[in-house]
Each structure stands twice: as C-alpha cells, then as structure tokens.
Amino acid sequence: MTLLSVRDLSVSIHGLPILSGVSFDMAAGEVFGLVGESGSGKSMTSLALMQLLPQGAVAGGRATMGGADLLALPERQMCALRGREIGMIFQEPMTALNPVKTIGDQVAETLVIHGAASRGEALRVARARLDRVGLFADRFPLDRFPHELSGGQRQRVCIAMAVALRPKLLIADEPTTALDVTTQAQILDLLRDLVAEERMGLMLITHDLAVVAGMADHVAVMQAGRIVEAGRTEALFRTRREAYTRALFAASGHQPSRQTTRTEKPLLEVTQADRSYPLPRPHPFARPPRFRAVKGVSFTLHEGESLGLVGESGCGKSTLARAILGLDVLQGGAIRLGGEEVRAGHHMHRTMRAKMQAVFQDPYGSFNPRWRVDRAVAEPLHLLPEPPGDVPTRVAAALEEVGLSAKDGRKFIHEFSGGQRQRIAIARALILRPKLIVLDEAVSALDVRVRAQVLDLLADLQARHGLAYLFISHDLGVVRAITDRVLVMQAGEIVEEGATPRVFDAPAHPYTKTLVAATPRLPADWMEDADADRQTVV
C-alpha cells in the first residue's frame, strides 16, 4: 500500500533551481533511503514535504499522502499533520531540542499541542515513549535537561518526540552522523524496531551507504537536485548503472595513497596522564566527588606518524586531546612535546603552542563568522616571536596548498561548503608549519566524496611536510585509511593498541571486538566491482 507518492517535486529559491523532477513512492512499513553527497537536495526534499522550506523558496509538483497534497495544504492543516501524521528527526539533536525545557515537557508537548492528551496524561505517555527508546526512569527522569545528556541520548529524546503520536511517516535526516559506532548501531536498531512495530514508513536521509545497505528496502540516489537512480537497495547497489552511484561507492571504500614518513624519534610522549572533574555535591556540606575522565593514559607518538584514537562518546578522547593541546590541566602524569613539558594555561609558552595545531569537527563553529577567511587563517601567526611581514603571502600559500585560491581569502566562512570549510581549517593549522596536528572528528560530518578528498589532502600534506597526526574519530573506516597505529579507549583507559590493520582485523580486547562488530559495512559481494569503480572518483 502506497503511503507517500511524490511526483515531479521541484524547489527554487529566489529563482535558483534547487530540486527538479523528483519522483518516488513509499509504502507503509518500508524504509526508504535517500543518499547523495552534500548539496544534492536530500534535506531540501524532506523540508519541502514538511512545508519547512526557507524564505523565498517556491515548491512545485505533488506529494500525495492520505489523499491530500502536502505541497498544497494551508499552514493550519500542515500544523495538524506535523507531529501527528509526519514526524521528523533532525541531524543535530542539541539544536533541535529546547535547552530551557525538560525532556519530559518536550516529548509531552506534541501530545498537548495536538489535543491528544491532558498535560498529566501527556507526561505519562512521554515517560512510556522515553522508556521505549531506552531512556529509563531510574537514570533519565522527566526533569532532565538536554545539556545533561550525551549526543546519543539527545537523539533518543528526538526520536521519542517524533514518534510520540505514532505518525504514519517518519523522516530521519542524518540521524546518526555525529554518533559513535555503538550508539549508531543502537539508534538504527531502535528505528528498525519502531518501523516494524508501528508499521510506519521511514525516510532515511544519509550519506553513509553502509547504513542504507543495512536498513533500507528501497533507495534513491540524488545528484544536483535530481534522482539519478532508484530501486530496491540490493539490486541498485549491485548494478550501479549510473556513473555517479559508482563514484559514491568508490569513495565509500577509498584508501588514500600514503607514504611512510614515520621516524623513530619520539615527538609526543604522554605518561600516566590523569584528568578528573568535580561533580555536584550530594549535599551542601559534603566534599564534591570527582569523575576521572582520563585514567593513567600513556603512549608515544613519533615524528611523521599518524596515530588513531577511537572509542565511543564519553570515553575521554576529547578530554585527552584538550590536555595534549594545553587547554586542560592534568591532575597527574605528564605530557611532553619534543622533550618539553606541555603546561596548560598561562604556564604554556606560545612557542610551544605553535608546535601543535588542531582541526575540529565543526569547521563553521571554530571560525569567527564576522572575520574574512584571510584573517581567520592568519590568526595563529600571533604565536610567533615576531609578527611576520609577509602575512598575505603566507595566507595565500596556505590556501593554495589545501586546494583553494588566494582570492578565497576575501570571502566569509558562510560562503563555503562543508568540505571547503574543513580545508580552510586545515590551512589555518598548517600556516605555522607545526610538528603535530590533532584532528578531532575532522571528517565525520562530511559526505563520502568530500571525505575521500580531504583524506587524500591529509595524506599528501603529511608526505610533503612530515607532519604527525593524532586522529580522533568514531569512524573506524576512516581511522583504518589514514593511520599507522591505533589506540582504543574505554572509560578513560587505553584497553588496546597496536598497528591499525592488526587491531581491526584481529582485535584482542572484548571492547574492540564490540566496536568492530558495530561498524556498518557494505556486504562484500556488493563491492565486487569496487576496484573498477575507484577509477571514477573525481
């Protein structure tokens, strides 16, 4: 039975075509995957169906659900449908949730607004829905706020909100992009169970082909606002008739060509690092308990080496990275860079900071939006003993080295795509020619083709400059592609380490085995033509 029928959907914004001729059908109880690179029109398609397009957008075509054309309904009727008949899960749960309202109130709000229950009854339903998504009352009471939850827990709250009224259609826009592999597996299992139990249709929007392979019954591939290929998932992924689909497959398994630059000279030495935080006092006169985020961690990173650090959210990866960068003070142990101790705060000399730079997960959030790119890229130059006289030349060289042009320096960061922003972040990190670059989830939010390009860039820069990388990621495929060794972190401790192929192919620790098992994969026989496909990557 057809749940949703979309015919010739088009969208333009101020006259600029965004979508053109998009047509597909969805059935009740079916998972429909919508894949493609960033900017292909996936999210715009979902926003058009919800009538949530940005100002200046005009939609055309038909989207029929329950005999009504979603594109033609007045706002009052759409308000009655949103939440009740159509639910939506957004990519970033922290921005989708209201930071000043409790999770119980936010889940109950949908029922109250639609008049489906009184406030008391809505809270009881909210409790049941939160229990259903794994947020049980003993640990997650209704009076918790979003900032008190992890990323995966916030996403579960968003799912509970979206399914509170048992909608017929659930749209999930990149629901697992920023989650670690074990949390991602739990969220995908939860969505799969809800589809089976509620007989709802799930539109899964993602750039992760392995997730689609394991979840979707049907899939459509989007490019430049059009669906270029559609069909049953296994049949489409096996045949890959369109060159664009083959390029996506090739990029998903892309391995950058890397040259060994590792030396035997230690660059970064971490010895028994210990970092703890005070927790709230149980009562006013009690001593505040402490939470040990990093527990006696020790490792060595050599010059020119690429070292991976993996583990699920909350295991202490980013806390350790902040200590290495001199942003957090250790309570025990020591960190040395080039034989000199790293001291956080005002004790750390700027010449020490100049030897290491960072590239963060969200390039947009790590730049001042009011600065032009040339000023942002030049920002680290203040760490030099004397201001250089050739700043414009250095900025132009840094931008060109990452595949951009000198004239891009006159633009603002919002004028670039996600992949270009990450290239600018890398240029900013390179301008001081540091010995070490810490990359904290630097490619997790990028689509497969842009990710492949950025990984190639990182491999090329390492070969040319002998850089050492500390690569923090929850994507084991990326870590395998870009690192020589890997550390596996659990609950603040390193539980396994070794050469990357050995750790991932023959893990020894149960936790590492869990991480490897939770990683979504494309079936091996679907990738038989992958070697030929790699030739199509641009």
C-alpha positions as CSV (number, residue, x, y, z in Angstrom):
1,M,0.0,0.0,0.0
2,T,1.4,3.4,-1.0
3,L,1.9,5.7,1.9
4,L,3.5,8.7,0.1
5,S,3.7,9.4,-3.6
6,V,5.9,12.2,-4.8
7,R,5.7,13.4,-8.4
8,D,7.8,16.0,-10.2
9,L,8.8,17.8,-7.0
10,S,10.6,21.0,-7.8
11,V,12.0,23.7,-5.5
12,S,13.6,27.0,-6.4
13,I,14.9,29.7,-4.0
14,H,14.7,33.3,-5.3
15,G,14.5,31.8,-8.8
16,L,17.5,29.5,-8.4
17,P,16.6,25.8,-9.1
18,I,17.3,23.5,-6.2
19,L,15.2,20.4,-7.0
20,S,13.9,19.3,-10.3
21,G,11.6,16.4,-11.3
22,V,11.9,14.4,-8.0
23,S,9.6,11.4,-8.0
24,F,9.4,8.4,-5.8
25,D,6.9,6.2,-3.8
26,M,7.0,5.0,-0.2
27,A,5.0,2.1,1.3
28,A,3.8,1.7,4.9
29,G,6.3,-0.3,7.0
30,E,9.1,0.4,4.5
31,V,12.5,2.0,5.0
32,F,13.2,4.3,2.0
33,G,16.8,5.5,1.8
34,L,17.8,8.8,0.2
35,V,21.5,9.1,-0.5
36,G,23.9,11.5,-2.2
37,E,26.6,14.0,-1.4
38,S,26.1,17.3,0.5
39,G,24.1,19.8,-1.6
40,S,22.4,17.1,-3.7
41,G,19.0,18.1,-2.4
42,K,18.2,15.3,0.2
43,S,17.4,17.6,3.1
44,M,15.6,20.1,0.8
45,T,13.3,17.3,-0.3
46,S,12.3,16.5,3.3
47,L,11.8,20.1,4.1
48,A,9.6,20.5,1.1
49,L,7.4,17.6,2.2
50,M,7.1,19.2,5.7
51,Q,6.5,22.7,4.2
52,L,9.5,24.0,6.2
53,L,11.4,25.5,3.2
54,P,13.4,28.7,3.8
55,Q,12.1,32.1,3.0
56,G,12.0,32.8,-0.7
57,A,11.5,29.1,-1.7
58,V,8.8,28.0,-4.1
59,A,7.8,24.3,-4.4
60,G,6.0,22.7,-7.3
61,G,4.7,19.2,-8.2
62,R,2.7,16.9,-6.0
63,A,3.3,14.9,-2.8
64,T,0.2,12.9,-2.0
65,M,-0.3,11.3,1.4
66,G,-3.7,10.0,2.6
67,G,-5.4,11.6,-0.4
68,A,-4.0,15.1,0.4
69,D,-1.3,17.0,-1.5
70,L,1.2,18.0,1.2
71,L,2.5,20.8,-1.0
72,A,-0.9,22.5,-1.4
73,L,-2.2,22.3,2.1
74,P,-2.6,25.6,4.0
75,E,-0.4,26.1,7.1
76,R,-3.2,25.4,9.5
77,Q,-3.7,21.9,8.1
78,M,0.0,21.3,7.9
79,C,0.3,22.1,11.6
80,A,-2.3,19.4,12.3
81,L,-0.2,16.9,10.2
82,R,3.2,17.7,11.6
83,G,3.9,15.5,14.6
84,R,0.6,13.6,14.2
85,E,0.9,12.1,10.7
86,I,4.5,13.0,9.9
87,G,7.4,13.1,12.4
88,M,10.9,14.3,11.7
89,I,14.3,13.7,13.3
90,F,16.9,16.3,12.6
91,Q,20.7,15.8,12.3
92,E,21.8,17.9,15.3
93,P,19.7,17.0,18.4
94,M,21.1,19.8,20.5
95,T,19.8,22.5,18.2
96,A,16.5,20.5,17.7
97,L,15.8,20.5,21.4
98,N,14.8,23.5,23.6
99,P,17.7,23.9,26.1
100,V,15.5,25.5,28.7
101,K,12.8,22.8,28.8
102,T,13.0,19.4,30.3
103,I,13.0,16.3,28.1
104,G,9.6,15.2,29.6
105,D,8.0,18.5,28.7
106,Q,9.4,18.4,25.2
107,V,8.1,14.9,24.5
108,A,4.7,15.7,26.0
109,E,4.4,19.0,24.1
110,T,3.5,17.2,20.9
111,L,0.5,15.5,22.5
112,V,-0.7,18.6,24.3
113,I,-0.4,20.8,21.2
114,H,-2.4,18.3,19.1
115,G,-5.0,17.9,21.9
116,A,-4.3,14.2,22.1
117,A,-3.9,14.3,25.9
118,S,-4.1,16.5,29.0
119,R,-0.7,17.6,30.4
120,G,-0.8,14.8,33.1
121,E,-1.6,12.1,30.6
122,A,0.9,13.5,28.1
123,L,3.7,13.2,30.7
124,R,2.7,9.6,31.3
125,V,2.9,8.9,27.6
126,A,6.2,10.8,27.4
127,R,7.5,8.5,30.2
128,A,6.5,5.4,28.2
129,R,8.0,6.8,25.0
130,L,11.3,7.6,26.7
131,D,11.3,4.1,28.2
132,R,10.7,2.7,24.7
133,V,13.8,4.5,23.3
134,G,16.0,3.2,26.1
135,L,15.9,6.2,28.4
136,F,14.5,4.5,31.5
137,A,13.1,6.4,34.5
138,D,15.8,5.3,37.0
139,R,18.5,7.1,35.1
140,F,16.6,9.6,33.0
141,P,13.8,11.2,34.9
142,L,11.5,13.6,33.0
143,D,13.1,16.6,34.7
144,R,16.4,16.1,32.9
145,F,17.6,18.9,30.6
146,P,19.2,18.3,27.1
147,H,22.6,19.5,28.3
148,E,22.7,16.7,30.9
149,L,22.6,14.0,28.2
150,S,25.1,12.7,25.7
151,G,24.7,13.1,21.9
152,G,23.2,9.6,21.6
153,Q,20.8,10.2,24.5
154,R,19.6,13.5,23.0
155,Q,19.0,11.8,19.7
156,R,16.8,9.2,21.5
157,V,14.8,12.1,23.0
158,C,14.3,13.5,19.5
159,I,13.1,10.1,18.3
160,A,10.7,9.9,21.3
161,M,9.3,13.3,20.3
162,A,8.9,12.3,16.7
163,V,7.0,9.1,17.4
164,A,5.0,10.3,20.4
165,L,1.8,10.3,18.4
166,R,2.6,7.3,16.3
167,P,3.0,9.1,12.9
168,K,2.5,7.2,9.7
169,L,5.7,8.7,8.2
170,L,8.9,9.3,10.0
171,I,11.7,11.4,8.3
172,A,15.2,10.9,9.7
173,D,17.7,13.4,8.4
174,E,21.2,12.1,9.1
175,P,20.2,10.8,12.5
176,T,23.5,9.0,13.3
177,T,26.2,11.2,11.6
178,A,27.8,12.5,14.7
179,L,27.4,9.3,16.8
180,D,30.0,6.7,17.7
181,V,29.6,3.2,16.1
182,T,28.0,1.5,19.1
183,T,25.5,4.3,19.7
184,Q,24.8,4.5,16.0
185,A,24.0,0.7,15.9
186,Q,21.6,1.2,18.9
187,I,19.8,4.1,17.2
188,L,19.5,2.2,13.9
189,D,18.2,-0.9,15.7
190,L,15.7,1.3,17.5
191,L,14.4,2.9,14.3
192,R,14.2,-0.6,12.6
193,D,12.1,-1.9,15.6
194,L,9.8,1.1,15.5
195,V,9.1,0.7,11.8
196,A,8.2,-3.0,12.4
197,E,6.1,-2.3,15.5
198,E,4.2,0.8,14.3
199,R,4.1,0.0,10.6
200,M,5.2,3.5,9.8
201,G,7.2,4.5,6.8
202,L,10.8,5.7,7.4
203,M,12.6,8.0,5.1
204,L,16.3,7.7,6.0
205,I,18.4,10.5,4.6
206,T,22.1,9.8,4.9
207,H,25.4,9.9,3.1
208,D,26.5,6.6,4.7
209,L,26.0,3.9,2.1
210,A,26.7,1.1,4.6
211,V,23.9,2.4,6.9
212,V,21.5,2.4,3.9
213,A,22.6,-1.1,2.8
214,G,21.7,-2.5,6.3
215,M,18.4,-0.5,6.8
216,A,16.6,0.4,3.5
217,D,14.2,-1.7,1.4
218,H,14.4,0.8,-1.4
219,V,16.9,3.6,-2.2
220,A,17.1,6.7,-4.4
221,V,20.4,8.3,-5.3
222,M,20.3,12.1,-5.6
223,Q,22.7,14.4,-7.6
224,A,22.3,18.1,-8.1
225,G,18.6,18.2,-7.2
226,R,17.6,15.1,-9.2
227,I,17.1,11.4,-8.6
228,V,19.6,9.8,-10.9
229,E,18.9,6.2,-9.9
230,A,16.3,4.4,-7.8
231,G,15.2,0.8,-7.0
232,R,15.4,-2.0,-4.5
233,T,18.5,-1.5,-2.4
234,E,20.4,-4.7,-3.1
235,A,19.7,-4.6,-6.8
236,L,20.7,-1.0,-7.2
237,F,23.9,-1.3,-5.1
238,R,24.9,-4.4,-7.0
239,T,24.4,-3.0,-10.5
240,R,25.2,0.7,-10.0
241,R,24.2,1.7,-13.5
242,E,24.9,5.4,-13.1
243,A,28.4,6.7,-13.0
244,Y,27.6,8.9,-10.0
245,T,26.4,5.9,-8.0
246,R,29.6,4.1,-8.9
247,A,31.6,7.2,-7.8
248,L,29.8,7.2,-4.4
249,F,30.6,3.5,-3.9
250,A,34.3,4.1,-4.8
251,A,34.6,7.0,-2.4
252,S,33.0,5.0,0.4
253,G,35.8,2.5,0.3
254,H,38.5,5.0,-0.7
255,Q,42.0,4.4,0.7
256,P,44.4,7.4,0.3
257,S,47.8,6.7,-1.1
258,R,50.1,7.2,1.8
259,Q,53.9,7.4,2.1
260,T,55.7,6.3,5.3
261,T,57.1,9.4,7.0
262,R,57.4,7.9,10.5
263,T,60.8,8.2,12.2
264,E,62.0,6.6,15.4
265,K,62.3,10.0,17.1
266,P,59.5,10.5,19.7
267,L,57.5,13.7,19.3
268,L,54.6,13.4,21.7
269,E,55.1,11.5,25.0
270,V,52.1,11.0,27.3
271,T,53.0,9.4,30.7
272,Q,50.3,8.3,33.2
273,A,48.0,11.2,32.3
274,D,45.2,11.7,34.7
275,R,42.3,14.2,34.4
276,S,39.3,14.4,36.7
277,Y,36.4,16.8,37.2
278,P,34.4,17.7,40.3
279,L,30.8,16.6,40.4
280,P,27.9,18.3,42.1
281,R,27.9,17.9,45.9
282,P,25.3,15.4,47.2
283,H,24.5,17.9,50.0
284,P,25.9,21.3,50.9
285,F,28.5,20.2,53.4
286,A,29.8,17.2,51.5
287,R,33.1,17.0,49.7
288,P,32.3,17.1,45.9
289,P,33.0,13.7,44.3
290,R,35.3,13.6,41.3
291,F,34.9,12.0,37.9
292,R,38.1,10.6,36.4
293,A,37.7,11.2,32.6
294,V,41.3,10.1,31.8
295,K,42.9,7.4,33.9
296,G,46.7,6.9,33.7
297,V,47.0,7.0,29.9
298,S,50.4,6.5,28.4
299,F,51.6,6.4,24.8
300,T,54.2,7.8,22.4
301,L,53.7,9.4,19.0
302,H,56.7,9.5,16.7
303,E,57.6,12.3,14.2
304,G,55.8,11.8,10.9
305,E,53.5,9.1,12.4
306,S,49.7,9.0,12.1
307,L,48.1,7.7,15.3
308,G,44.4,6.9,15.7
309,L,42.4,7.3,18.9
310,V,39.0,5.5,18.8
311,G,36.2,4.8,21.3
312,E,32.6,5.6,22.0
313,S,31.3,9.0,23.1
314,G,32.3,9.9,26.7
315,C,35.3,7.6,26.8
316,G,37.7,10.5,27.3
317,K,39.1,11.0,23.8
318,S,38.4,14.7,23.5
319,T,39.4,15.4,27.2
320,L,42.8,13.8,26.5
321,A,43.1,15.9,23.3
322,R,42.5,19.1,25.2
323,A,45.2,18.1,27.7
324,I,47.6,17.5,24.9
325,L,46.8,20.9,23.4
326,G,47.4,22.5,26.7
327,L,43.8,23.5,27.2
328,D,43.1,21.3,30.3
329,V,45.3,20.9,33.4
330,L,46.2,17.3,34.3
331,Q,45.8,16.1,37.9
332,G,48.6,13.6,37.4
333,G,51.2,12.5,34.9
334,A,52.9,14.5,32.2
335,I,52.8,15.3,28.6
336,R,55.9,16.2,26.6
337,L,56.2,17.6,23.1
338,G,59.7,17.4,21.6
339,G,61.1,16.7,25.0
340,E,59.5,19.8,26.6
341,E,56.7,19.6,29.1
342,V,53.2,20.8,28.0
343,R,51.8,23.1,30.7
344,A,48.2,24.2,30.4
345,G,47.1,27.8,31.0
346,H,49.4,30.8,31.3
347,H,52.4,28.5,32.1
348,M,52.5,27.3,28.5
349,H,54.7,29.4,26.3
350,R,53.3,30.5,22.9
351,T,56.3,28.9,21.1
352,M,55.1,25.5,22.5
353,R,51.5,26.2,21.2
354,A,52.9,27.0,17.8
355,K,54.3,23.5,17.5
356,M,50.9,21.9,17.5
357,Q,47.6,22.9,16.0
358,A,44.1,21.4,15.9
359,V,41.3,20.8,13.3
360,F,37.9,20.4,14.9
361,Q,34.7,18.5,13.9
362,D,32.7,21.6,13.1
363,P,34.7,24.0,11.0
364,Y,31.9,26.5,10.9
365,G,31.7,26.7,14.7
366,S,35.5,27.0,15.0
367,F,35.7,30.2,13.0
368,N,34.6,33.8,13.8
369,P,31.8,34.3,11.3
370,R,32.5,38.1,11.2
371,W,36.1,37.6,10.0
372,R,37.1,37.1,6.4
373,V,38.9,33.9,5.7
374,D,42.3,35.5,5.3
375,R,42.2,36.9,8.8
376,A,40.9,33.6,10.2
377,V,43.7,31.6,8.5
378,A,46.3,34.2,9.8
379,E,45.1,34.0,13.4
380,P,47.8,31.5,14.6
381,L,50.6,33.8,13.5
382,H,50.4,35.8,16.7
383,L,52.2,32.8,18.3
384,L,55.4,33.6,16.5
385,P,58.1,35.6,18.4
386,E,57.8,38.4,16.0
387,P,54.9,39.3,13.6
388,P,55.9,38.3,10.1
389,G,56.0,40.9,7.4
390,D,54.6,38.7,4.7
391,V,51.2,37.7,6.1
392,P,49.2,37.9,2.9
393,T,51.8,35.8,1.1
394,R,51.7,33.1,3.8
395,V,47.9,33.1,3.8
396,A,47.7,32.7,0.1
397,A,50.3,29.9,0.1
398,A,48.3,28.1,2.9
399,L,45.0,28.3,1.0
400,E,46.6,27.2,-2.3
401,E,48.2,24.2,-0.5
402,V,44.8,22.9,0.5
403,G,43.3,23.3,-3.0
404,L,41.7,26.8,-2.6
405,S,42.8,30.0,-4.2
406,A,44.3,33.2,-2.8
407,K,41.1,35.2,-3.7
408,D,39.1,32.9,-1.4
409,G,40.7,34.7,1.5
410,R,38.4,37.7,0.9
411,K,35.2,35.7,1.4
412,F,33.4,34.9,4.7
413,I,33.2,31.3,6.1
414,H,29.5,31.0,5.4
415,E,30.2,31.3,1.6
416,F,31.9,27.9,1.5
417,S,30.6,24.3,1.6
418,G,31.4,21.9,4.5
419,G,34.3,20.3,2.7
420,Q,35.8,23.7,1.8
421,R,35.4,24.9,5.4
422,Q,37.4,21.9,6.5
423,R,40.1,22.7,4.0
424,I,40.3,26.3,5.4
425,A,40.6,24.8,8.9
426,I,43.5,22.7,7.7
427,A,45.1,25.7,6.1
428,R,44.9,27.6,9.4
429,A,46.5,24.7,11.2
430,L,49.3,24.5,8.6
431,I,50.3,28.1,8.4
432,L,52.7,27.8,11.3
433,R,54.2,24.5,10.0
434,P,53.5,22.7,13.2
435,K,55.1,19.3,14.1
436,L,51.7,17.9,15.3
437,I,48.1,18.3,14.2
438,V,45.3,17.0,16.4
439,L,42.3,16.2,14.2
440,D,39.2,15.7,16.4
441,E,36.4,14.1,14.3
442,A,37.6,16.2,11.4
443,V,35.8,14.3,8.7
444,S,32.8,12.8,10.5
445,A,30.2,15.3,9.1
446,L,31.4,15.1,5.5
447,D,29.8,13.1,2.7
448,V,31.8,10.2,1.3
449,R,33.2,12.0,-1.8
450,V,34.3,15.1,0.1
451,R,35.7,12.9,2.9
452,A,37.8,11.0,0.3
453,Q,39.2,14.3,-1.0
454,V,40.1,15.5,2.5
455,L,41.8,12.2,3.4
456,D,43.8,12.4,0.2
457,L,44.8,16.0,1.1
458,L,45.9,15.0,4.6
459,A,48.0,12.1,3.3
460,D,49.6,14.4,0.7
461,L,50.4,17.1,3.3
462,Q,51.9,14.5,5.7
463,A,54.2,13.2,2.9
464,R,55.3,16.7,2.0
465,H,55.9,18.2,5.5
466,G,56.5,15.1,7.7
467,L,53.5,16.0,9.9
468,A,52.5,13.8,12.8
469,Y,48.7,13.3,13.2
470,L,46.7,12.4,16.2
471,F,43.5,11.4,14.5
472,I,40.4,11.1,16.8
473,S,37.4,9.6,15.3
474,H,34.4,7.2,15.8
475,D,34.6,6.1,12.2
476,L,36.8,3.0,12.1
477,G,36.9,3.0,8.3
478,V,38.5,6.5,8.3
479,V,41.0,5.5,11.0
480,R,42.0,2.4,9.1
481,A,42.6,4.5,6.0
482,I,44.7,7.3,7.5
483,T,46.6,5.9,10.5
484,D,49.7,3.7,11.1
485,R,48.8,2.7,14.7
486,V,45.6,3.0,16.7
487,L,44.7,3.3,20.4
488,V,41.3,2.0,21.7
489,M,40.0,4.0,24.6
490,Q,37.2,2.8,27.0
491,A,36.1,4.6,30.2
492,G,39.3,6.8,30.3
493,E,41.7,4.0,29.8
494,I,43.6,2.6,26.8
495,V,42.5,-1.0,26.5
496,E,44.2,-2.0,23.3
497,E,46.9,-0.6,21.0
498,G,48.9,-1.7,18.0
499,A,49.3,-1.5,14.3
500,T,46.0,-0.4,12.7
501,P,45.4,-3.5,10.5
502,R,46.2,-5.9,13.3
503,V,43.8,-4.2,15.8
504,F,40.9,-4.0,13.4
505,D,41.4,-7.4,11.7
506,A,42.2,-9.4,14.8
507,P,41.0,-7.4,17.9
508,A,42.1,-8.9,21.2
509,H,40.1,-6.9,23.7
510,P,36.3,-7.5,24.0
511,Y,35.6,-3.8,23.8
512,T,37.5,-3.5,20.5
513,K,35.6,-6.5,19.2
514,T,32.3,-4.7,20.1
515,L,33.4,-1.6,18.2
516,V,34.4,-3.5,15.1
517,A,31.2,-5.6,15.2
518,A,29.0,-2.5,15.5
519,T,30.6,-0.8,12.4
520,P,28.2,-0.8,9.5
521,R,29.6,-2.4,6.3
522,L,28.6,-2.8,2.7
523,P,28.2,-6.6,2.0
524,A,31.5,-7.8,0.5
525,D,29.7,-9.3,-2.6
526,W,28.1,-5.9,-3.3
527,M,31.6,-4.4,-3.7
528,E,32.9,-6.9,-6.2
529,D,33.4,-4.1,-8.8
530,A,34.8,-1.6,-6.3
531,D,38.3,-1.7,-7.8
532,A,36.9,-0.7,-11.2
533,D,34.7,1.9,-9.5
534,R,37.7,3.7,-7.9
535,Q,38.8,4.9,-11.3
536,T,35.6,7.0,-11.5
537,V,36.4,9.1,-8.4
538,V,36.9,12.7,-9.3
